[in-house]
Amino acid sequence: MKSKAGLMVAPNPVSGSNASVHYTLENDGVADFKVMNIDGHILQTIQLGNKNTGAFTYNLGGLDKFPAANYIIVLEQDGQTITRYRFTIIK
C-alpha cells in the first residue's frame, strides 16, 4: 500500500526569509521537522506537537539566517522518519 504522507517546501528555491511547508500525515501522533544540511547535520528541530491525520501547512521562518545551499527537511512522527524533501536557499 502506498504511503499517503507527503512533504513539500514552496517556493523552491527559497529566496526570502520564509517558505511554506506543506505536509500530510496518514496517522495521528507527535510530529516534528528537522532541517539538515546536505551532510545530514541537524541545523534546526521544529516540534509540531500532537497532530491528527490530515494535510497541514507550516510557515518556516528565519531562512535568511542560513547560507545559500541545498538542505533537507525531514518529517518525523512518533520518532520515526515519515518522509524527507530537498530544497534550496538562494541569495
C-alpha positions in Angstrom: 0.0 0.0 0.0 1.4 3.4 -1.0 2.0 5.9 1.8 -0.3 9.0 1.9 2.3 11.0 3.8 3.8 13.9 1.9 6.1 16.9 2.3 6.9 19.9 0.1 8.5 23.3 0.5 7.3 26.2 -1.5 8.7 28.2 -3.1 11.7 26.1 -4.1 14.3 27.6 -4.4 13.7 29.8 -1.4 15.0 33.4 -1.9 13.5 35.2 1.2 13.2 34.5 4.9 10.1 32.4 4.8 8.7 29.3 3.0 5.6 27.3 3.3 6.0 23.6 4.3 3.0 21.6 3.1 2.8 18.2 4.8 0.3 15.3 5.1 0.1 12.8 7.9 -1.6 9.4 7.5 -1.7 8.7 11.2 -2.2 10.6 14.5 0.8 11.3 16.6 3.6 13.7 17.7 5.2 15.3 14.7 8.3 17.4 14.1 10.5 18.7 11.3 14.3 18.5 11.2 16.1 20.9 8.9 19.5 19.4 7.9 22.4 20.4 5.7 23.2 18.1 2.8 25.8 16.3 5.0 23.0 15.3 7.4 23.8 17.6 10.3 20.7 18.8 12.1 20.5 22.6 12.0 17.0 23.1 13.4 14.3 21.0 15.0 10.7 22.2 15.0 8.3 20.5 17.3 4.8 20.5 15.8 3.1 18.7 18.7 0.4 16.1 18.6 -1.2 16.1 15.1 -4.2 14.2 13.7 -4.3 12.6 10.3 -4.6 15.2 7.5 -3.0 17.9 5.5 -1.3 20.9 7.1 0.8 24.0 6.2 3.6 25.4 8.4 5.3 28.8 7.9 9.0 28.1 8.1 10.7 31.4 9.0 14.2 32.6 9.6 15.6 31.0 6.5 17.6 34.2 5.7 19.9 33.1 8.5 21.0 30.1 6.6 23.7 30.4 3.8 22.8 29.7 0.2 22.9 25.9 -0.2 20.9 22.7 -0.5 19.0 21.5 2.5 16.8 18.6 3.6 13.7 18.8 5.7 12.6 15.6 7.4 9.1 15.0 8.7 9.1 12.7 11.7 6.1 11.3 13.6 6.4 9.5 16.9 10.2 9.3 16.4 10.0 7.6 13.0 11.1 9.3 9.8 8.0 9.6 7.6 9.4 11.4 4.6 12.1 13.9 3.5 12.3 16.7 0.9 15.2 18.5 -0.6 15.1 22.3 -1.0 17.5 25.1 -2.0 18.1 28.5 -0.4 19.4 31.2 -2.8 20.6 34.7 -2.0 
